[in-house]
Amino acid sequence: MLLQSLPYGGGERLVRLRQDAPSANVSDTGFAPLDVADYRAETRSFEGLAEYHSMYFVLLGGKEPERVQTGVVSAGFFDVLGVRPILGRTFRTGEDAHGAAPVLVLSYAYWMRSFGGDPKIVGRVLEMNDHAHTVIGVLPPIPGYPEDNDLYMPISACPFRSRPQTENNRSARMLTLFGRLRPGVSLAAATTDLAHVSGRLLQAYPDSRPRAGFLVTPVSLREELTRQARPTFLILLATVGLVLLLACANVANLSLARLIRREREMALRSALGADRKRLTRQLLTESTVLGLAGGALGLVLARAGLHLLVSFASRFTPRAAEIHMDASVLVFTLFVSLLTGVALGLLPAISRRKDLAGALHEGGERATGGTGRHRVRNVLIVAQVAISFVLLIGAGLMARTLWNLQQVDPGFQTERVLTGRVALNFTKYDTPEKRQAFFEQLLRRMQGEQGVVSVSIAATFP
């Protein structure tokens, strides 16, 4: 995930524009619709700029009403990202203009979950915000970023984004801006271009900006998708590597101990005519079979626990769904298995004597092995102890962190507290007064329900 390119066309040129106000200690403020139009018209570093924000709506027309997370985007959003649908089409130029017919594009996961992957979904009419929306396409299984949306609509179909109070307000910074760099344009050049436009907007509209203006920077979308995940994944990778080394060293020590017990057998084989090469080939064969068997068992366990890793990774990155077992995993497992097997098979040959048979003749039922083999075993034991200490210290610190977190008083209690989200119809409840009247009525009715002690309404909760 950290190394592979994005699953978009020309993903290395995709950026997310970040707008910060360092003088006001405000980060990632988002963009206002009018500012998006100015950046789109005045910058020269981008092939295209596309806006995005996400809202919840109630969708009718399926098996039952659903509360769906909806990405609201400009018409060129999917063209900028280089995404091609697997069914139908995406938005065309002009479908985000006022008066355009409402259309929808479904995400792959939502299409499979709510419509069972129906190939005839294109052309179906669904209802949202008292308007009929026609499904025009289905996206491929790509990362949902910045949110994992169920479906997408053009900005003209969003009753919040298309209203005049939002469109004509330069302080309505609710939009995320994505861009595709022109070929040969660097991030530094794009930053200079954006700074020029930002400075011009500060002079033209000082009342809608902090005194020192905004710092607008393009951030690689590939880096942005894994920014939060990178430290955790690298620590996880290092931990797994240490455990792998510890296991290999342990198996190597056990193999050497087993060989010492077999020295009478090896001496007898040597006396019967087996030379050093033949004995080494036998040991190599045994250890390689053992290594391959261990690798195969590891693959079975990894496949069984893959969903746990995906679930864990989804907390940090929208690319978690890309985690899978492919040819590179199989090749790596085969390489490690063979390398371990060969190393274990060659360890017995490490001796100061050139004649392996002579060294084996020293053995017996109580043999303790030669000096070279003792040195190898000691090195392996030291390595095991050192790696174990590193892992134990890390595990101890993690356990201490979890214990400390459990002792923190968050300032609120969750016992017997239930939460529910209410998504109003933006077309019916289009004024603050209507929304307030609805929630006041809801409060009165909920307070009369049996078993309810108290009721409250908030825009968000812990």
N, C-alpha and C positions, 0 to 999 in steps of 0.2 A: 504494500500500500504506500509506503514512504518512497519507494524507488520508481514505481511504474507511473507512466504518464496518465493524464486524465482520460476518462472514457468519452471525451468530446473531440470533435474534429478540430485539429490545430490547437489543442489545449494549452500548449506552451505559450501562446500569445494571449490567453485569457487573463483578465485582471478584474479585481474588485476595487472600486474607488472608495477610499476611506477619507472621511472629512472630520478633522479634529479641530478643537479650539484650545490650544495649549494655554493661552492667556487666561481663559476662564475655567481651566481644569475640567474641560468637557471633552470626552473622546467619542468618536464614531457617532456623530449626531444625525447622520442621514441627510438626504437632499430634499429640497422643496421642488414641486413640479416645474415652476418657472425657472429655477436654477438648472434643472435637468435640460430644459430646452436651450438655455444659454450655452451650457457646456457642449451640447450636441452640435450647436451651430458654429461655435467659435474654435473648438479644438481641432488640431490637424494630425494628431498622433494616432487616432483610432479609426478603424474601418467602420465601427458602429458602437453606439452606446445604447444600453437598454435598461429601463427601470424595472423595479420589482418591489412589492410589499405583499404581505400575507394577512388574510382575515378569515374569520369563521362565518360561514353561512349555513342555512338549513336547505338541503336539497330534497326536492320532492320528485316523484316519478319512478323511484325504484321499489323494492319490496316494502320499504318503510321509510319514513322521514329520517334523514341522516344529517348530523352536524359534521360538515366537511371543512377541512382547512384548505383554503383556496389561495393560490398564488395569483396576484393581480399584476399583469406585466404589459409592457408595450408590445406592439405588433412584431417588432424585430427581435424579441428576446431570444427565441430559439435559434434564429439565424446567427445571432452574435455568439451564442454558445456552441454552434455547430452541431445541434441535435436534430436528427431526422426521425420522424415517427415510424412506428412499425405498422400502424394502420392509419389511413386517411392522411391528413395534412396538419400543419400547425397554422398559426395566424398569418394572414396576408396583410400587406400594406393597406392601411385605411380601415382595418377592422377594429382599430382602437380609437377611431374618431367618433364624435357625437353623432348619434342617429344610426350607427352601424347595427346590424342584427346581432343579438347576443349569441356567442358561440363558446364552446368549452373544449378543452383538451384534457384528457384523463391521464393520470399517472399510471404506470404499469401495475404497481402494487394495488392501487384502488380498483383498477379494471378487473384484476384477478379476484380481489376480495369481494367486491360488491356485485359484479356482473359475471363472475365465473369465467372470465376470459372470452366472453361472447364475441365472435368475429363480426357480428352484424350490429355492433354497438354504434358504428359511425352512421350518423343520420338520425339517431334517436333523439327525441325531444324531452328535456327534463325542465322542471320548474324551480326557479330560485328568485327570491325577492319579487314575487308576483310577476315574473317575466319568463317566457319560454326561451330556453337555451338549447341550441342544437349541438350535439357532440360531433366534432369534426375530425378528431384524431386521438390516437393513443401513443404515449411516449414509450421508448424502450426502458429497460430497467437501469436507470442512471441514479447517481447520488442525489438525494433531495436536499438542496442547499439554497438559501440559508435555513429553510424549514422543509420538513418532509411533507409536502403538499399532496392532497388527494387529487386535486384537479387545478386547472389554470383557466383564467378568463382575461380578456383584454380590459384595459383600464376604462373604456367607455361603458362596460357592463357593471362596473362597481359603483353602487350608489354613493359611497363615501368619497372615493377618489375623483369621481366625475362631477361632483357638486362644485359650484362656483366658489364657495368658502374655502375649499381645499385648493382648487386649481390656481386661484389668484392670490394666494397667501404665501409670501416668501419665507414666512416663519413656520410653515407646515412641513417640517423636515421629517418625513415619514418614509422616504424611499431609499432603497439600496440601488446603487448604480454599478452595472457591469459593462466592461468594454473589451473589445478585441483590438490589440495593437496592430498597426500596419506592419507589413514585413520590413525588417531592418530597424524598427524603432525600439530603442531601449527603454527600460523603466525610468532611467535618469532623464532622458529626453522628454518622455511623457510627463514626468513630474514638473519639469520646467514649463511645459505647455500649459498644464493645469494651473500652475502658480500664476501665470500671466492672466488667465481668465478669472481666477479667484481675486486677484488684485483689482481687476477692472470692475468686478461686481461689488467689491468693498467700496470703491469710490462712487459707484452709481446708486447703491442701496445701503448706505451706512447704518440706517436705523434697524435693519433686519439682521445685522451681524455684530459679533463682538468687536470691540475697539480695534484689536489687532487682526481681525479677519480670521478666515479659516485656513488651515493647512490641509490641502487635498493631495493625497498620495495614492498611486496605483500599487496594489499588492497582488502578487502572483496568486491566481486562484488555486493553483496546485498546492502552494505553501499554505494558503488560507484554509483549505479543506482539512489539512492534517496538523495545523498549528497547535491545537490543544492536545492532540494525540501523541505528537512526536516524543516529548520527554517520557511519558508513560510507556510508550512502546519500546523505546531504547532501553529503559530500565528493565522492562520485562524481557527483552532480548538478551541483555547481559545476564540476568538471573538464570534464564534457561540455559545459556551457554555455560555458566558455572556448574549448574546441576548436571549437564551433559559431561563436562570434564570430570566431575566428581564420580559419576557413575562409571565412566571409562576407566578411571584410575582404580576404582574398587574392583571392577572385573579383571583388570590386569593383575592386581595383587592376588586375587583368588586363583587366577590361571597359573601364576607362578607357584603358588602354594601347592596346587594340584600337580604341577609338573615335578616338584620336589618329591612328592609321594610316588611318582611314576619313574623315578630315576633307575630303579632296578630293572623295570621293563625296558627302558631306553638302552641301558647297558647290555641287556640280553639281545635286543635287536641289533645293536652295534656289533656284538660278538658273533652274531650269525651272518654278518656281512653287510648290514645296512650302513651306508656311508652318511656323512654329515648332511649332504644335500637331500637324501631321501628322508632322513628323520625330520629335517626342517620342512619339507613338503608335506609330510604327514601332519605336523603341528599346524602348519599354515591352513591345511584343509579343514582340520577340526575347528580352529579359531574362526575361520571365515564363515563356516556353516553356522557357528554360534552367533557371529555378528549379524549375518543376514536374517537369522531367526529373530534376534532381538529387534532388528529394524522393522521386520514385518509385523511383529507384535506392537511396536511403537506406532506404526501406521494405523492399525486397527483401533488403538486407544485414541489416537489423534482424531480419527474420523468420528468416533463416538462422542468426543468432547468438543467438536468443532462449533456446535451451536452455542456453547458456553463462551467461547472466545468471541464469536460474533456479537453476542449479547453484551459482553463486557466492552468491546470496542465501540459499540454504537453509542455509548455514553460520551465519547470523545470526538467522533468523526462521522459524518454522513456516508463515508466510503466503507463502512463496516460490512455492508452486504457484498463487497468485492472479495472478502476473505474466503478462500476456498482452497481445496487441495488440487493442484494441477501438476503438470509434468515436472516443473522445477522442484516442487516438494518431493516428488518421487525420486528425482535424480539426486537431490541433496541427501535424502535418507539412504539411498543406495551407496553414495560416496562415503558417508560417515560410517555405514555398516562395514563396507569393504576396508576402509582405512583402519577402523578399530580391529577388525579381524586380522589384517595383515600385521599390524603393530603387535598384537598379542602373540601371533605366531612367530614373529622374529625376536621377541624378547628373550626366549630361552637361548638363542644363539649368541647373546651378548656375554662373552666370556673372554678372559685374557688368553686362554689357550686357543690356538688355531685349530686343534683337533677336538671337535665336539664329542667324539666317542670317548676320548680320554677323560674329558670332564665328567661325562656321564658315569664312567666306571668308578668314580669316587662315591656314587650314591649307594643307597641301601634303604632298608625300611625306615631307618632313623636318620637318614641323610638330611642335612640342612641346607644344601646347595652351596655353590661356589661363591667366591668373594664378589665377582661381577654381578651375580644374581642378587646377592645381599644388598649391594649398592643400589641396584635398580628398585628393589622392594622398599628400601629406606626412602628413596626419592619419591616413590609413589605414595608412601604413608605420609610424608611431610606435605606433599601436594594436597592429599585428602584433608588433612587437618587444617591447612591454611584455607582451602576453599570452604570447608565446613564452617570455620570461624566467620568468614565474610558473610555467608548465607545466614548463619545464626544471628549475627549482629543486626543484619538488615531485617530479619524476621522479628527480632526482639524490639527494634525501634518501631516497626509497623504495629506490633501488638500494643506497645505503649501508646502510640498515637490513637489507635482505636479505643483504648481504655479512656484516655483523656477526653476524646470526643463524646463518649457515653456519659461523662460527668458534667458536660456543659449544660447549663440551664438556658434553653433557647428563649425563655420569656413567655412561652405560650404552651398550652396543653392540647394534646391531640385526642385524648380519650373521649369517646362518645361524641366526637365532632365529625359531622359529615359535610362535604362540599358538593356543590352542583353548579354546572355552567349553563347559563341561559343565553342562547343566541337569538336575538330578536330579528324580526324581518325589517331590514333597513328601509324598505320602501314604505311600509305601514308606519313604523315608528321613526319618522324622519326628523323629529324635533326633540330637544331635551325635555320639553314639557310632556310629550307623549310617552317618552321612555320613563320619566319619573313617575307618571301616573300608573304605568304598568307595574313597576316594581313596588310601589306603595300598596297596590292591590294584592300583589303576590305576597308581600310581608303579612298583610292582615289575614290572608287565607292560610298561610303556613303557620302562623301563631295559633290558629285554632285547631291544628292537627293534633290528634292524640299522641302523647309521648314526646312532643316537642317542648323543650324548656325555653329556648330562646332562638331567635332568628336574626340574621344580619345580612346585609348586602355590601359587597365591596368590589372594586375594580380588579383586585388581585388578593392573594393570600399567601402566607408563608409556604 
